[in-house]
Amino acid sequence: MRTLPDILREHAARIGDKTAYRDDRRAVTYGELEQRTGRVAGHLARLGVRRGDRVALHLGNRVELVESWLGVLRAGAIGVLLNPAASEEELAYFLDDSGAVTVITERSLAQLGAVQRVIVVGQEEPTDGAITFEALAGTDSGTAPRDDLGLGEPAWIHYTSGTTGQSKGVVSTQRSGLWSVTAAYVPAFGLAQQDDLLWPLPMFHALGHSICLLGVLSVGASARVLAPGASVVEALTAEPFTVLGGVPTTYRLLLESLRETARPVPASLRVCVSGGAPCSPELRAETELALSAPLLDGYGSTEACGKIAIQRLDAPHDDPSRGFPILVLDVRISDPSTGAEAGAGDEGEIWVRGPGVMTGYHNRPDATARAFAVCRERLSGFKVPDEIYPTAALPRTATGKLARADLAEQLPQRLAAERTTASAALRERLAAASDAVLDLVLDVTARTLDVPVPELDPDVPFTLPRPGSC
């Protein structure tokens, strides 16, 4: 598995003239995408964005979202993808919680919190000290992009919907994001370079991020992104798309429009993918009949950085209970009260693990503590970790598996460093404790001899009063 900058550079060299993304305003080729995102990365570094800083992406479906997303990654920073329709109150919370130092947006923002710099898309003369996006993407910064963010380092933050409480920032890496492409989209429906995707869903959302951004870019495909409210049927019947994305509502509205307009669907369409909610057998059957293409359903979550399971293109579609989906992650149905695997027909919680799972919730140590508590309550004793050492990245093989031998070699060095740090901290605590004990001895001695503490000599064992003090 390679990093996205590596993949992008290869595409630019091999298929540089191919259109990568297009919207209703403009298009960008792979060659242009590599050049423009490199410029953005260089300018961000010049403007003070450091490695690991958070940069908020407050944009709708447009080519500049792709360019911003890649530019931030190439600068070694963490992209925080935000809902452009979020309220001012929600946006203020996201910016404050993420600690974003820069925001790339389409409109003026009332509450910026700790944001130091605003970059505006689509405005020639921004106000209040903002910078135009084109000033970054269209000019040479004189600084090369870092392009050094590892596969296992934090790359993006997506905020949950908050249906079960306050929205939490889900931290993902390039490895966890690309896992769905490798284990789901390519094997399930053959996503490949020759594909042209029509994408009407929000790109900031985990599903859009997984398929339209990561999926398309990693295989060198093309995508047409639609703005909210745009007609899917008009776009679909205007160009020879091969893949259509949506949620069940997308396909219901599309079927209604096709019945009203009777427009012919291009024969190039080979597969439709759905997510976000279960797709009923009736809707699937009607969609497949109208579009002459199979409709594949999938299940995922923001914390899974994409898909948990997805239907196969070659699976039987007349009966959704037949066949077996591709399990993108290891899945277990567990009894929430005991943690034991649930029996056949029993209800339970879905537990998943694998390379696609998030690294954690941003700025949520309480959630991490609860997760470790669950480990101790529900895991076998020999599986509970004795000690936990946080690390920026884990060594992995070319296929993404944990390189245990390399990790074992690193462990003695890590433990030695931990022991040095612990010893220094212990010496500091002992020194502080020694001072407290000495103060106590001097105080008791002074009261016993009925003399003031300043008249006692702390450097003399079994301290006696100074000559002439009695």
C-alpha positions in Angstrom: 0.0 0.0 0.0 1.4 3.4 -1.1 0.7 6.9 0.1 -1.6 9.2 -1.9 1.2 11.6 -2.9 3.1 8.6 -4.4 0.0 7.4 -6.2 -0.8 10.9 -7.5 2.7 11.5 -8.9 2.5 8.1 -10.7 -0.9 9.1 -12.2 0.5 12.5 -13.3 3.4 10.9 -15.1 1.4 8.1 -16.7 -2.1 9.5 -17.3 -1.5 13.2 -16.7 -3.9 14.5 -19.4 -6.8 12.4 -18.1 -9.6 14.3 -16.3 -9.6 13.4 -12.7 -12.5 15.5 -11.3 -15.0 17.8 -12.7 -18.0 19.8 -11.5 -20.3 22.4 -13.1 -17.6 25.1 -13.0 -14.3 23.5 -14.0 -12.3 20.3 -14.4 -8.8 19.2 -13.4 -6.5 16.6 -15.0 -4.2 14.3 -13.0 -1.2 16.4 -14.2 -2.8 19.6 -13.1 -4.0 18.0 -9.8 -0.4 17.1 -8.9 0.9 20.5 -9.8 -1.8 22.6 -8.1 -1.9 20.5 -4.9 1.9 20.7 -4.6 1.6 24.5 -4.8 -1.1 24.6 -2.2 1.1 22.4 0.1 4.1 24.7 -0.4 2.0 27.9 0.3 0.5 26.4 3.4 4.0 25.6 4.8 5.1 29.2 3.9 2.0 30.6 5.7 3.0 28.7 8.9 1.0 25.5 8.7 3.2 22.9 10.4 3.3 19.2 10.2 0.4 17.8 12.2 -1.6 21.0 12.3 -5.3 20.8 11.6 -6.7 22.6 8.6 -10.5 22.7 8.3 -12.1 22.1 4.8 -15.4 23.9 4.8 -16.4 23.3 1.2 -19.2 21.8 -0.8 -19.0 19.4 -3.8 -16.4 21.1 -6.1 -13.0 20.5 -7.6 -11.4 22.8 -5.1 -12.4 20.4 -2.3 -10.3 17.7 -3.9 -7.4 20.1 -4.4 -7.6 21.4 -0.8 -7.9 17.9 0.6 -4.8 16.7 -1.2 -2.9 20.0 -0.6 -3.3 19.8 3.1 -2.2 16.1 3.1 0.9 16.9 1.0 1.7 19.7 3.6 1.9 17.0 6.3 -1.2 18.5 8.0 -4.5 16.9 9.1 -7.6 17.7 7.0 -10.8 18.3 9.0 -13.7 17.7 6.7 -16.7 19.8 7.7 -20.3 20.0 6.6 -20.7 23.2 4.6 -24.3 23.3 5.7 -23.5 23.2 9.4 -24.9 26.0 11.6 -22.7 28.7 13.0 -22.9 27.1 16.4 -21.9 23.7 15.1 -19.1 25.1 13.0 -17.8 27.0 16.1 -17.7 23.8 18.0 -15.9 21.9 15.2 -13.3 24.6 14.8 -12.7 24.8 18.6 -12.7 21.0 19.2 -10.3 20.3 16.3 -8.0 23.2 17.0 -7.8 24.1 13.3 -5.3 26.8 12.6 -6.5 27.4 9.1 -9.8 27.1 7.3 -10.5 26.8 3.6 -14.1 27.9 2.9 -16.5 29.3 0.4 -18.1 32.0 2.5 -17.5 34.4 5.4 -17.5 32.8 8.8 -18.7 34.6 11.9 -16.9 32.5 14.6 -13.4 31.5 13.9 -12.1 30.6 17.3 -8.4 30.0 17.2 -8.2 30.0 13.4 -5.2 32.1 12.3 -5.8 32.2 8.6 -8.8 32.0 6.2 -8.5 30.9 2.6 -11.5 31.6 0.4 -12.6 29.6 -2.6 -14.5 31.3 -5.4 -13.9 35.0 -4.4 -11.6 37.3 -6.4 -11.3 39.9 -3.7 -11.9 38.4 -0.2 -12.3 40.7 2.8 -11.0 40.7 6.4 -7.4 39.6 5.5 -8.5 36.3 3.8 -6.5 34.8 1.0 -7.9 33.5 -2.3 -7.5 29.8 -2.9 -6.3 30.5 -6.5 -3.4 32.7 -5.1 -2.2 29.4 -3.6 -3.0 26.8 -6.3 -2.2 29.1 -9.2 1.2 30.4 -8.2 4.6 28.8 -7.3 5.3 29.0 -3.6 9.0 28.4 -3.9 8.6 25.6 -1.3 8.3 21.9 -2.3 5.5 19.9 -0.7 6.5 17.8 2.3 4.9 14.6 1.0 6.2 12.7 4.0 3.1 11.8 5.9 3.3 8.1 6.7 0.5 5.6 6.0 -0.1 5.1 9.7 -0.1 8.8 10.8 -3.2 10.8 11.4 -4.4 12.3 8.1 -8.1 13.3 8.5 -10.8 14.0 11.0 -14.5 13.4 10.3 -17.1 14.4 12.8 -19.9 12.0 13.7 -23.5 13.1 13.3 -24.0 13.3 17.0 -27.1 11.1 17.1 -25.9 9.3 20.2 -24.4 12.4 21.9 -22.0 15.2 21.1 -20.3 14.9 17.7 -16.8 13.4 18.0 -13.9 13.8 15.7 -12.9 10.4 14.2 -9.2 10.3 13.3 -8.2 8.2 10.3 -5.0 7.5 8.5 -4.2 6.9 4.8 -3.9 3.2 5.6 -7.3 3.0 7.3 -8.9 5.0 4.5 -7.4 3.1 1.7 -8.3 -0.2 3.2 -11.9 0.0 1.9 -10.6 0.6 -1.6 -8.3 -2.4 -1.4 -10.7 -4.8 0.4 -14.1 -3.5 -0.8 -14.4 -1.4 -3.9 -11.8 -3.1 -6.1 -12.8 -6.7 -5.3 -16.6 -6.1 -4.9 -17.4 -4.1 -8.1 -14.0 -3.8 -9.8 -13.4 -0.1 -9.4 -10.6 0.6 -12.0 -8.9 3.3 -14.0 -11.4 3.2 -16.8 -14.4 4.0 -14.6 -16.2 7.3 -14.6 -18.2 7.9 -11.4 -21.2 10.1 -11.0 -21.3 11.3 -7.4 -24.3 13.3 -6.1 -23.6 12.8 -2.3 -21.7 15.2 0.0 -18.0 14.6 -0.4 -17.1 15.7 3.1 -19.1 12.7 4.5 -17.3 9.5 5.3 -19.0 7.7 2.4 -18.1 10.3 -0.2 -14.6 10.6 1.2 -14.2 6.8 1.0 -15.5 6.2 -2.6 -15.3 9.6 -4.5 -12.0 10.8 -3.0 -10.0 7.8 -1.9 -11.5 5.3 -4.3 -11.3 7.4 -7.5 -7.9 8.9 -6.8 -6.2 5.6 -5.8 -7.2 3.7 -9.0 -6.9 6.7 -11.4 -10.5 6.8 -12.3 -12.6 10.0 -13.1 -15.5 11.5 -11.2 -18.2 14.1 -11.9 -19.4 15.6 -8.6 -22.8 17.2 -8.3 -23.8 20.2 -6.1 -26.7 19.8 -3.7 -30.0 19.9 -5.5 -28.6 19.2 -9.0 -30.6 16.8 -11.2 -29.1 13.3 -11.1 -31.2 12.1 -14.0 -30.0 15.0 -16.2 -26.3 14.3 -15.3 -26.7 10.5 -15.7 -28.3 10.7 -19.2 -25.8 13.3 -20.4 -22.5 11.4 -20.2 -21.4 7.7 -20.4 -20.8 7.0 -16.7 -19.9 3.6 -15.6 -20.6 3.8 -11.8 -23.3 5.7 -9.9 -23.2 6.4 -6.2 -26.1 7.2 -3.9 -28.3 6.4 -0.9 -31.7 4.8 -1.1 -33.4 8.2 -1.4 -31.2 9.0 -4.4 -32.4 6.0 -6.3 -36.1 6.6 -5.3 -35.9 10.1 -6.7 -34.0 9.0 -9.8 -36.7 6.4 -10.5 -39.4 9.0 -10.2 -37.6 11.3 -12.6 -37.1 8.6 -15.1 -40.8 7.7 -15.1 -41.6 11.4 -15.7 -39.1 12.1 -18.4 -38.6 8.7 -20.0 -35.0 9.6 -20.7 -32.7 6.7 -21.9 -30.0 5.6 -19.5 -26.6 5.2 -21.1 -25.6 1.6 -21.7 -22.2 2.3 -20.2 -23.5 2.2 -16.7 -22.3 -1.1 -15.2 -22.9 -0.8 -11.5 -24.7 1.3 -8.8 -23.6 1.5 -5.2 -25.6 2.4 -2.2 -25.0 3.2 1.4 -26.1 5.3 4.4 -29.3 3.2 5.0 -30.6 -0.3 4.1 -31.8 -0.7 0.5 -35.0 -2.7 0.3 -35.3 -5.6 -2.1 -38.1 -3.9 -3.9 -36.1 -0.7 -4.5 -33.1 -2.7 -5.6 -35.1 -4.7 -8.1 -36.8 -1.7 -9.6 -33.5 0.2 -9.8 -31.8 -2.7 -11.5 -34.6 -3.0 -14.0 -34.7 0.7 -14.8 -30.9 1.2 -15.1 -30.0 -2.2 -16.4 -27.2 -2.4 -13.9 -26.8 -4.2 -10.5 -27.3 -2.2 -7.3 -24.9 -3.1 -4.5 -25.6 -2.3 -0.9 -23.0 -1.9 1.8 -22.7 -1.2 5.5 -20.1 1.0 7.1 -19.5 3.7 9.6 -17.3 6.8 10.1 -15.3 4.9 12.7 -14.6 2.1 10.2 -13.3 4.8 7.7 -15.5 3.3 5.0 -17.1 -0.1 4.6 -17.5 -2.9 7.1 -19.3 -5.2 4.5 -20.4 -4.9 0.9 -22.3 -7.0 -1.6 -20.4 -8.7 -4.4 -21.0 -7.9 -8.0 -21.3 -11.6 -8.7 -23.6 -12.4 -5.8 -27.3 -13.4 -6.5 -29.5 -10.3 -6.5 -32.9 -11.9 -6.7 -32.7 -12.9 -3.0 -30.6 -10.6 -0.7 -30.4 -13.4 1.9 -28.4 -15.6 -0.5 -24.7 -15.4 -1.0 -22.3 -13.8 1.4 -21.0 -10.2 1.3 -17.3 -9.3 1.3 -16.3 -8.6 5.0 -14.0 -5.7 4.8 -13.2 -5.9 8.5 -13.3 -8.7 11.0 -16.9 -8.7 12.4 -18.4 -10.3 15.5 -21.9 -10.0 16.9 -21.5 -9.7 20.7 -23.7 -9.7 23.7 -23.3 -6.1 25.0 -23.6 -7.2 28.7 -21.0 -10.0 28.6 -18.9 -9.4 25.5 -19.4 -13.0 24.5 -20.3 -13.9 21.0 -24.0 -13.8 20.5 -25.8 -17.0 19.5 -27.6 -17.7 16.2 -30.7 -15.4 16.0 -29.8 -13.4 19.0 -29.5 -9.6 18.9 -26.2 -8.0 19.8 -23.6 -5.3 19.1 -21.5 -5.3 16.0 -17.8 -5.4 17.0 -15.2 -4.8 14.2 -11.5 -4.8 14.0 -8.9 -4.5 11.2 -6.7 -2.1 9.3 -9.7 0.1 8.4 -10.7 1.1 11.9 -10.0 4.6 13.1 -7.1 5.5 15.4 -9.4 7.1 17.9 -11.5 10.1 18.8 -9.7 13.4 18.6 -9.3 15.2 21.9 -11.4 12.5 23.7 -9.2 10.8 26.4 -12.3 9.9 28.3 -13.5 7.8 25.3 -10.1 6.1 25.2 -10.2 5.3 28.9 -13.7 3.8 28.5 -12.4 1.6 25.6 -9.5 0.3 27.8 -12.0 -0.4 30.6 -14.0 -2.5 28.2 -10.8 -4.4 27.4 -10.2 -5.3 31.0 -13.9 -6.2 31.6 -14.4 -8.3 28.5 -11.1 -9.7 27.3 -9.5 -12.9 28.5 -6.8 -12.1 31.1 -3.9 -13.0 28.8 -5.2 -10.6 26.1 -5.3 -7.6 28.4 -2.2 -5.4 27.8 0.1 -5.0 30.8 1.4 -1.6 29.6 0.4 0.7 26.8 2.9 2.8 24.9 1.5 5.4 22.4 3.4 5.6 19.1 3.1 7.7 16.0 3.1 4.7 13.6 3.6 0.9 13.5 6.0 -0.8 11.1 4.1 -2.7 8.4 4.9 -4.9 5.5 4.2 -4.0 1.9 0.8 -5.6 2.1 -0.2 -3.6 5.2 0.3 -6.3 7.8 2.0 -5.6 11.1 5.8 -6.2 10.8 6.2 -7.9 14.2 9.9 -8.6 13.8 10.6 -4.9 13.2 8.4 -4.0 16.1 10.2 -6.4 18.4 13.5 -4.8 17.4 12.1 -1.4 18.3 10.7 -2.5 21.6 14.0 -2.6 23.6 14.9 1.0 22.5 11.4 2.1 23.3 11.5 0.5 26.8 14.9 2.0 27.5 13.6 5.5 26.6 10.6 4.9 28.8 12.8 3.7 31.7 15.0 6.8 31.3 12.0 9.1 31.4 10.5 7.2 34.4 13.8 7.3 36.3 14.1 11.0 35.8 10.5 11.6 37.0 11.2 9.3 40.0 14.3 11.2 41.0 12.4 14.5 40.9 9.7 13.0 43.1 12.2 11.6 45.6 14.0 14.9 45.7 10.8 16.7 46.5 9.9 14.0 49.1 13.4 14.3 50.7 13.0 18.1 51.2 9.6 17.5 52.8 11.1 14.9 55.2 14.0 17.2 56.2 11.5 20.0 56.9 9.5 17.7 59.1 12.7 16.5 61.1 13.9 20.1 61.6 10.5 21.1 62.8 10.2 18.3 65.3 13.8 18.8 66.5 13.3 22.5 67.0 10.1 21.9 69.1 11.9 19.2 71.2 14.9 21.5 72.0 12.7 24.6 72.2 14.8 26.6 69.7 13.9 28.3 66.5 14.2 26.3 63.3 16.7 28.8 61.7 19.2 28.0 64.5 19.4 24.4 63.4 22.1 23.2 60.9 20.4 20.8 58.4 23.8 19.6 57.2 24.8 18.1 60.6 23.5 14.7 61.5 21.5 14.6 64.8 21.5 18.3 64.7 22.6 20.2 67.9 21.9 23.8 68.6 24.5 26.2 67.3 27.1 27.3 70.0 25.9 30.1 72.2 22.2 29.5 71.3 21.4 28.0 74.7 
